[in-house]
Amino acid sequence: MLSNYIKISLRNLRKHKIYTFINIFGLSLGLACSMLILIYVLREASYDRFHVNGDRIYRVGREITTAEGEVREPVTPVPLAPALLQEFPDLETAFRIRNMGKTIVRYDDHKFYENHLYYADPAIFQTLTLTMLRGDANTALNQPYSIVITKEMAEKYFGDKDPIGKSLFLNNQHDFLVTGLLADLPKTTSIYINMLCSFSTLNANSAADLNDWQAFSCQTFVMFKPGADPQKLTEQFPAFIDRHVKEKTEGIQGTLGFYLNSLQKLYLYSHLDGMSPGLITKLVSYSILAIFIALIACINFMNLSTARSATRAKEIGLRKVIGANRQELIRQLIMEAIVISVFALIVALILVKLALPVFSANVDQELSMDFRQSPLLILAFLGLTIIVGLFAGFYPAVSLSRLQPVDALNKNRMFKRRKINPRSVLVVIQFLLSSALISQTYFMGSEIRYLENKDIGFDKQNVITLPILDDEMRSTLKSFKTELRKDRSVINIASISATPGWGVPRNVKIPEGYSHDDMQLMEEVHVDADFLPTIGLKLVSGRNFSELNPTDQKDALIINELAAKKFGWDEPLGKTIQYSVGDKKYKTGVVVGMVKDFHITSLHRIIEPLFVSNQIENVNHMLIRIEPGQTTQALAAIRHTWESFYPNQPFEYGFLANSYDWYFRILDKVYAVMIFFATLGIALACMGIFALATFLAERKTKEIGIRKVLGDSTMGIMMRINYDMIKYVLIAWLFLFPYLYFTSFGEGPTMFFPYWGVNGSWIHIKTFILVFAISIVSVSYQAIRAATANPIESLRYE
């Protein structure tokens, strides 16, 4: 029976080649989009899944509750891990890791900066799934100044030599003995590790650090015993804080609390830790796009199938007359849909193979369609194909099989009107989906252009950045700047605690007029007196820091306009701000100047109140403004001066503009994917409109012939055919408008676009015109063909 169904399906497909081609091509586009997204989703969802006990591993974070809300950060006190392990029997292991920041690593003549170095407890090997190629995981990190490196790092520094027993010189201070060799971690990890240094090294450097509950300087991971409930630990955090932390930190930074975040959520849900926008937003957006495309393709199939009802009606009627029941007809018609889906799958696989490299580049992932490495893809693709086939074929099968023989053999009875035509509903849904896709893509493009053209408050061009790694560099910084200024290509040099554009910390402060119970969050940065003139920041009132005034480094502060406005200071000069220096101690700074608002972070965050101090002992980066067009000369001079002052430090520079442009590189790639999907959506929508126009022209063939004989014009006939299309567009936009209004002027995707909605409603008006024009153009071919046909042929239609 099944083989018979397939044979009949293939015969029908060969008989109607144009419809078959349109159906297969339309479904293949929908399937290809869904497959691309499916590959991407499976890749993103696989992050940290390689850890055997990943579902039992959680990271502990700190949350501070102030009058303005909660602030979350993935940092904890150093003694937290051993205390949790000792007091909570539900925990199986716990370990700490502490990022060493940018670190100089040397071995003989090999000298590089490395970024993914951590101090770590030995329990990291009992918690995470890390493969030790050489060495003993139980003892590799037991002793101070021991280090475990990955295979990639071993090849980088030692080549083919055995690294075990050799030493690496870190930050020009200490030798670390290599005690273990790790296999390189999978790329689907949110914890990037190049080297692990023993956590006990910190104790060797500073015994008090490991017992200091005010030292929020590490990350803490815990692994629960099988069957344990993490929620129970969360409920016990307040009492735990009262026992260990509250007395030492009370009043310093608002109300302190701890929270848990699953290891398997660290990558996609980073926003839960108060970090950059969580990638789950992008993942969900892409998934919705794929569903939209797949639905549009399925609706096209339904409309094309029902548009062919006139040619299939007699076949259905005759088969019913000779004894076929409705169930057999439904199975036959659904089998035809599945056969088309299988052919579409083959075409879709070819399209995916061709599009995958471009798509991979735009989502910044190494995506592949290797079924040997991902056998789940085979099941996913086959399942998707069958679901699409069933979904697309179900309505046409039910609709056609419902025809009674007398109706199927009489075309006029077959086309009798209903109060609500399911086909019209499908067309409206198709317009809804395609219009939403086009509108949101158009809107995203306008937002990106707005952000790219937005004034960030200073000139970011022609500024070179350099790292300041240690106190030795800070102590010679003044001499370095004096020497470098001798070169004509260098205009000015400043130092700062964090490179603008990448983000700065947010801490609670007590502005004048506020109390400990009403602390205010402020972005915080430490600079020298050259910062403002170097990047071109304008003072609104007051003065800049001065090296001639030694008290500035202790007392002086500069704020931005937003801070003064938020705190209700009409005249901010002379106002005070208290800030914590630990151990329940506070310092009071005096506002000596106010600058215009500017973006100290990237444009994915709005401008916030800013706290700028002159504590140059906290600076970590140099900003060097150079003459435009003299980059090569300036870099040569900077390198020469750097090597003279810091011969043991690798010379590594960057450009301040790149610190802001990274955000736009992400957005541009997301937008490119949106454009790709929107284009496919428009193409599929046009195919669907063509299908509907075909149906309308076919249904009104005799009517058109009679109207032409009675003298109706070609334009009049075209307008009558286009009337239904215009009606569907208007109905779709009536339902779509609330959604567009909410996403454009309501909450919106402000995680990526903090200024979402600033472009007004013109975007939607333009989109409506675009969709309307596409609809008219798509239907005009069939309308012109029907309107210009010979009336004699039209009247001989039956």
N, C-alpha and C positions, 0 to 999 in steps of 0.2 A: 504493500500500500504506500509506504513512504517513497519507494523508488518511483512509483507511478506519479505521486504528487510532484516529485522533483522533475520528472520528464515533462509533465504538462506545464510546469512553471518555466522551464527552459524554452519550451515552444512558444509560450506567450511572450517571453522576453525577446526572442528573436523576431517575432511578428511585429512588435511595436518598438523598433530600434531607437527612435528619437526619445520616447518616454523612458525607455530603459537606460539610455545614456544619461539623461538628466537626473533620473533617480539615483543611479549608481554614483555619478559624479557629486551630486548634492550630499548624499549620505557619506561618501568617502571624505569629503571636506569636514563634515561634522565629526566623523570618527577620528580623522587625523588630528583635529584640534583636541578632542577629548583624550586621545592617546598621548599627545605631547604633554598635556597638563597632568595626565595620570603618571607619566614617567617622572615629571618634576615633583609631583606631590609625594610619590613613593620615595623619591630621593630625599626630600626635605624631612619627611616623617621618619626616615631611618636614622636621623641624627641621634647619637648616643644609645642606639638600640643594640650595639654590639656588646655592651656591658652585660654580662650574664645575669647579674642581680640588679639591673638598672631600675626595675620597678620598685625596688626597696631602698634606693639611694636618694637622699634629699640634700639640698644645700640649705644651710641656715643663713638667714639674712637679718639685718637690723631695720626696724621701722621706728621712725620718730614721729610722734603725733604732736602737732602744734595747733594753734588757733586756725591755721590755714589749711589743715588737713594732714595727710600722712605722706611721709617721705621714706621710700624704701631704697636700701642699698645692700649689695651682697657682701658686706663686711661684718666681722664679728670680733669680739675681744680674743686675744691670744689664748687665755686659759679655758675658753669655752669648751673645746672638744673633749679634753680629759675630764672636765667636770660633768659634762652630759653623760659620758660613758660610765662614769662612776655612780651617778645618781639614778639613772634610768635603765632598768634591767631589760626593757624592750629593745635596746640598741645592741647590735652585734659588733659593729666597729664604728670608729670615728677618726677622722684625720683632718689636719690643717694644711693648707697650702698658702703661700705668700708670694705674690709676684715680685720678682727682683727688678722689674722695669728694664729699661734699656741697659744692657750689661756688656762690657768689653770682655771678650774671651780670647785668650792668647795661648798658642802652643808653637814654640819655635818662631818661625817667621809668619805663621798664620795668625792674623789678628782681625777680628770682625766684631760688629755689634750684633747682639742676639736679643730677641724680644720675649721669647716664651720660656724663660727660666723661672723656676719656682723653688722655694724652700718647701719641703714636704715631709710629713711624718711617714714612718715605715708602713703604717696601716693603709697607705694608699694602694699598696699592692694586694692587700686582702679585700679591698673594697671595689676598686675599679678593675676592669679586665685589661691588664697590661701584660704583654708577653715579654718575658725576660729571656733574651737570647744567650747571654753570658752573665755569670754572677748569680748570687743567691738573693732572691727577693726578700727573704726573712731577715737578712743582715746587711744588705747593701747600703741602707741609709741609717744604720745604727750609730755610727761614729761621726763626730763633727768633721767638717771639711771633706766629706765624701760626696761623690756625685755620680748619678746614673744618666747616661746620654742615649739618645736614639741612634739608630743605624745611620740615618742621614747625617747627623752631626759627627758621628765617628768617621764617616768617609770624608766629610768636609775638612776635618782637622788632622786625621791620622792616615787617610788614604787606605791602603790595604793592610796597614799594621794593626795588630791586636791592641785595642785601647785599654784593656784591663791592666791596672797597675801604673798607668801613665798619669800625668798631672796636667790640669788646665789652670791657667792663671787668670783669675776673675777680677775685673775692675782695678787692675794694677795693685792689688792688695794681698790676696791670699791664693795659695795653691790648693786645688781641690783634687783629691785622688779619685780616679775613675774606678768604681767598684761594680758597675753593672752596665750591660748593653741591652737596650730596649728595642723591640721591633717598632718600626714607624707606626704611629697610630693611624687608623683609617681616616680618610678625609671627612667622614661624616661624624666628627667629634666637635663638641662645643668647648672642650678643654684642650687647647693646643699645647702640647708639651714638646720642647726640644731637649731640656735638661732638668733634672731634679736634684736639688742639693739637700742634704740632711737638715731637718728642722733644728736639730740640736746645735747646729752651727750658730744659730742666733743666741743660744744660751752661752756659748763660749765667748761671744762678743759682748753680750749684755745679760747678766743673770737675772736682772729685775724685769726684763721685757716679757719673759714667758709667764710671769705671774701678775701682770698688770692688766686689770679689768678695764682700764681706760684706754688701753692700746687697741683700738679698732683697726687692725692692720693686716688681717688675714681672712681667708675664706674657710668655712667649716663645713665639712660633709659628714653625714651620718648614714649608716646602713641599718635598717630595722631587721629584727629577727623575722623569719617567715610567720605570717599571720598577725603581726603587730599592727596596731592602728596608729598612724602618724598623728591623727587628730588628738589623741590623748596627750601626746607630748606638747602639742600646741596649746592645749588647755592648761598645762602645768607650767608654761613659760612665765606667767606673771609671778607665781610663788617663787620660782627659781631666780628671777630677777631680783625679788625682794631679798633673797638670801645672799646673793653674790654681788649684784651690780648696783642696785638702787642707791645704797648708802654712799657709794663712791661717785656716782654720776648724777644724782638728783639735782634738778634745776639747771644742769649744764646745757642740755640740748633737748628740752621738752620731755615728753613722756616716752621712755624707751620701751621697746618691745622686740620680740624675735618672731620670725615667721619661717615656714618651710616652703621650699619650691622643689618639685620633683626634678631629678636629673634629666629625665626624658622631656622636660618642658623648658629647659634652659635655653635652647636654641630658638624655638618658635615663639616662646612666651617671655622674651627678655624684658618686655615692658613691665612684667610683674615685679622685676627687681629694680624698677625706676631707671632702666637703661634706655638705649635707643629703641625706636619703634619696633615692636615685636613682628617677626616675619610671618606670624600666623595671619596677619592682616592681608599681606600680599598673597599668601597661599589661598586664603578664602576668596579673595578677589579673582584670582586666576581660575579657581574652581567654579565660581559662579559664571565667569565668562565661558568656560567650557560647557557648562550646562546650558547656557543660553544658546550657544552655537549648535549643540546637539539637538535642542528642542526646535530651533528654527529649521534644521535639516529634516527632522521627523515630521514637522508640520508641512514642509514642502512635499514630502513623500505622500502624506495623507491627501493634500490638495490635488496633487497630480493623479493619485489613484482614483479619487472621487470624480475628478474632471474627465477621467476615462470611462466613467460609469455608463455613458451612452453607448460606447462600443462594447462594453462587457455585459450590458443589461440583457441583450438577447441570449448571449451565452448562458448567463445565470438562469434566465427564464426557461430555456430549453432543457438545461440540466435538471431543473426542478420538475419539469413536465415528465421526464423519463425516469424520475424516481430518486434523484439526489436529495438528501436531507440537508438542513441548515448547518449541522455540525460538520458534515463533510466539506461543505462549501467554505466554512470558516477556516477549517484546517488547510484546505487547498490555498486560499488567499493569503493566510499567514505564512504558509510555506513559501509562497512566491516572495513575500517580504523578506523572509530570512535568507532565501537564495540571493536576492539583491544585496542584502547586508553582507553576505559572505564575499560576493564580488567586490562590494565597496570596501571590505576589510583588506582585500589584496591591494587595491589601489591606495587605500589609506596607509598601508605599511610602506609602500613606495614613497608616498608624500612625506611621511614621518622621517624616513631615512634621509631624504633630501633636505628637510627643514631642520633636522635635529642639530647640526653644527651651528646654524644661525641662532636657533632658539637657546642653545646652551650658552652662547656668548652673551645673550641678552639677559639671562637669569643668573649669570656668574656661577654656573655649576657645570661640572663635567658629566653630562648626561649621556647615557648610552642605551641602545636597544639590544643588549646582549642577553639573550634568553638563557644562556648557560649560567651566567652569574645571577640572573634574576628570573628564575622559573615562574615566579608569581606573575610576571608580566604576561606570560602565555595565557594563564587562566583569566587574568584581568581583561586582556584584549578579547578573548573568545566570549567571556561573559558580557562585556560591553556590546559586542556585535549582536549577540542573541537578544539582549535587552532592547537595543535600538530597533532590531527587526520586529520584535513582538510589539513594542510600543508604537512604532510607525505603522505596522500592518493591522493592528487590532481594530481601529475605528473603520478603515475602509472595508475590512472583512465583515464586520458586523453590519455595516451600512448596506453593502451590496447583497449580502446573504439574506437580509430582511425583506428584499423585494419579492412581491408576489408575482407569479408567472404572468398574470393578466397585466400588471403594471410594468413588468420588465419588458414585455413585448409591445407595450404602447408607450412611446416616448413622451407624449404629453402627460399621461398619468404618472409617469416616473418622476417628472419634474414638478409635481404639485408642491405648492408653497407650504411652508410651516411657519408657525409663529416665531420660533427661534431655530435658525438653521445652524447646525453644528459646524458646518464649513465656515460660516461667517464668524463664529466664535473663534475658530482656529486662526483665521486671517487676522482678527483683532489682536489675538495673543501674539501672533508673529510680529505685527507692527509694534506692539508693546515692547517685546524683547529687543528687536533691532533698533528701535528708537532709543530705548534706555542705553543700549550699548554705544550707539553713536553719540548720544548726548553726553554721557559720562566721559567718554574718550575725548571729546571736544573740550569738555569742561576741564579735564586734567591737563590738556595741552595749554589751555589759557592760564591755568594756575602756575604751571612750570614757567611759562614765559613771564608771568608777573614776578615770580621769585627771582628769575635770572636778571630781570631789569630793576629789581628793588635796590634802593640805596641802603647799604649795610652800615653807613655812618662814617666810613673812612676809606682811604685808598689802600686796597689790598695788593695792588700790583707792585712789582719791583721791590719786593721784600723777601729776603732770604732768611731761613730759620736754621739755627744750629743748637745742638743739645748742650746743656750744662750738667755734667754728671756728678760732680762731687764738690766738697768744700774747698779743695785745692784750686779748682777752676774758679770758684766764686771769689776766692781771695786774690786771684790775679786778674779778675775780670776788668777792673779799672785800667790796668796797664795794657791789657789786650785791646780794649776799646781805643785807648789813646794812640797806640801804634797803628791800628787799622785805619783810623781816621786820616792818617797821613796820605792815603791813596785817594786820588781825586774822584774815583768812581764810587766811593762810599760817602753817602750823605749823612747818615746818623745810625747809631746803634743803641738798642734798648734791651733790657732783660725783663722776663716775665715768668710767672710760676706755671703757666699752662699756655700752649700755643692756641691763639684764637682760632675758632672754627671747629676745633675738635671737641670742645666741651670743657667746662670748668665746674668745680664742686659747688653745691648749694648747701649753705649752712644757716642755722638760726642765729639771729642777732636780736639785741634789745635796743631799738632806737629810742631816742629821747621822747618821753610821753607814753611809753609802753612798759609793761611789767614782765617779770619772769613767766607769768602765766599767759602772756600774750606775745610770745616771741614771733619774729617775722623772718621768713625765708629770704635769703639774698644770695645771688651768685657772688663768688668770692675769688679775687685774683690779687696777686702781689706783684708789684712792678717797681722799677727804678724811676728816677726823675726824667729819663729820656724817653719813656714810653709814649707819652702824649704827642710830642713833636715827631717821633719816628713814624708812627702810623697816621699822623695827621688828624688826631682827635681835637675837636674844638671845645674850649671852655665856655660855658654859658655864664658862669659867675665864679668869683674867687680866683685862686691861683693854683699853679702846678706844684708838685713836690720840688724841693730844692736841696741840692747837696750842701749848700752853705748853711742850711738850717738843720743841725744834728737832731733836733727833737722830732723832725718829720718821720724818721724811721720808727719812732716809738708811738707817736700820738696822732699824726696827720692821716686823714682819710679823704678820698674823693668818691662821690656817688654820681649816679646818672639822674636824668630828669625824672624818670619813672619812679625812682625811689623817693625823691622829694614829694612827688605828687601823691604817691601811695601813703606816705606817712603824714600827709597834711602839712608839710612845711612850706609856707609861702616864702620864707627866707631861710634856706638850709645852712648857710655859712654860720659856723659856731655851734651848730647842733652836735650832739654826742651820740655815739653808738657803742654799746657794750658788747663784748664778745668773749667767749670762753677761752682760757688758756690751760684748762685742765685742773683737776683736784679742787673743784669748786671755786676757782679763782677766775676773776674777770679783769679785763683791761678795758679802758675807756678811750676811744678815739674821737677826735674832733674833726668835723667836716671843714676842710679848707678850700674845697673846690667842687664844682658840679659840671659834668660834661654832657654834651648832647647824647641822646640815646643812640646806641649802636649795637650791632649783633656781635657779642663776644663768642657766641656759639654759632653753629650752622643754622640755616634758616628753617630747619625742621622744628625749631623751638622759637616761640615768640620772645621778644625782649622782656627781661625781668629786672627787678631792682638789683643794682650792682654795688658791691662793696670793694673798693680798691684801696689797698694799703701800700705803704712804702717799705715793707719788710723784705729787704733785698736778700736776707739769708735764706729765703724760701724760693728764690727764682730758680728755674730749671731749663730755661730756653733763652736764646738770643734772637732778636729780630734786627736785621741789618737792611736798611733802606739804601738802595743803590741808584745811580743815575740811569734813567731810561736808555736802552740801547747799548749799555756797557756791561751786560751780564758776564760775558767771557772774561773781560779785564777784571771785573770785581771778584769773580770766583777765583781767579788766579791769585789775586792779592789776599783774599780771605784764606785760601789754602796755605799760602806761604806764611802768613802770620800765625795761623793755627799750628802748623808744624813746628814753628819756632817756639811757641809757648807750650804746646801740648804734644810733644813728639810721640808719646805712648798712646795717644788717643786717635782712633781712626777718624778720618775726615769724612763726615756724612752730613749733607745739607738737604734742605727742602725749600719749597716756595710757599709763602703764606697763602697765595691764591689757591693752591691745591688743597689747602686745609678746608676751604669752603666749597671747592668744586666737587669734592667727593660726593656730596649730597646730590648734586645735579647729575653726576654720572650714574648714580643709582636710579634717580627719577627718569632720566632719559632712556635707560634700558627698560624700565617698567613701562614707560610710555610707548616705546617701540613695540613691545609685546601687545599692548593695548591696541595700537594701530593695526598690527597684524591681524588680531582677532576681529577688530571692527571691520576691516576690509573684507574678511571672510564672511562676517555677518551680513554686510551689505550685499555681497555677491549672492549669498544664499537667499536673502530676502528678495532680491530681484528675480531669482529663479522661482520663488514662491509666488510672486506677483504675476510672473509670466504664466504660471500654472493656472492661477485664478482667471486671468484674462482669457486664456484658452477656453476655460470652462464657460465663462460668460458669453464669449463669441459663439461657442458651439451651441449653447442653449438658445441663443437669440438669432440663429441663422435665418429662419423663416421670417421672423419679425423684421429683421434688417432688410430683407428682400422686399417685403410689402411696403415698408416705409420709403425705400428708394423709388419704387414704382409710383407711390403717391406723391413724390416730389421732395422728400426730405433731403437736406444737404449732407455732404460727407462730414462737415464739421459738426452738424447737429447729431448725427449718428455717433461720432466719436465722443461727444459730450455725454450722451446717454450711457455709453459703455463705461466711460470714466467716472460716472456718477457714483457707482457702488464703491469704487476705489477711494474716492474722496471721502465718502461716508465712513469707510473703515478707518481711514487715517484720523479723522476727527474724533471718532469714538475711542480709538486707542489713546489719543493724547488726552482725552477727558479723564481716562483712568490713570494715565501716566503722570499727569501734572503733580498730584500730591507727593508722589515718590521723588520726582525731580526737585520739587521745592524743599523737601526735607533734607535730601542729600546735598543740596546746594546752599541752603541758608539755615538749616537746622544744625544738628550735631556734626554731621558730615564726617569724612575721614580725616579729622584734624590731627591724627597721629602722624600723618605724613605731610599734611598741608595745613599749617596753623592759621593761614589766612584764607582758607577755603571759603568761597562765596563772595569775594570782594569784587568780582567782575559783573555782578548783577544778573538780570534775567535775559539780557540780549543773547547769551549763549543758547538758551532754549528756543528762542524765537528763530535764530539761525538754524538750529537743528531741525525745527519743525519745517522750515522752508526747504532744507536739504532733503528730508524724508519725503515731503510732499512732491518735490521735483523728481526724485528717484522713482517714486510710485507712478507718476504720470508718464515718465519716459519709458519705464518698463512695460506699462500696459499699452502704450501708444502703438507698438508694432502690431499687436493683434487687433487693436481698434482700427487702425488704418487699413489693415488687410481685410477686415470684415466690411468696413464702410466703402471700400473701393471695389469690392467683388461684384461680379456681374449678377444683377437681380435674378436673371433667368436661372443661373446655377443655384442661387439661394432658394428659389421657390421649388427647384427640383431636388432639394436636399434629401427628401424622404422618398 
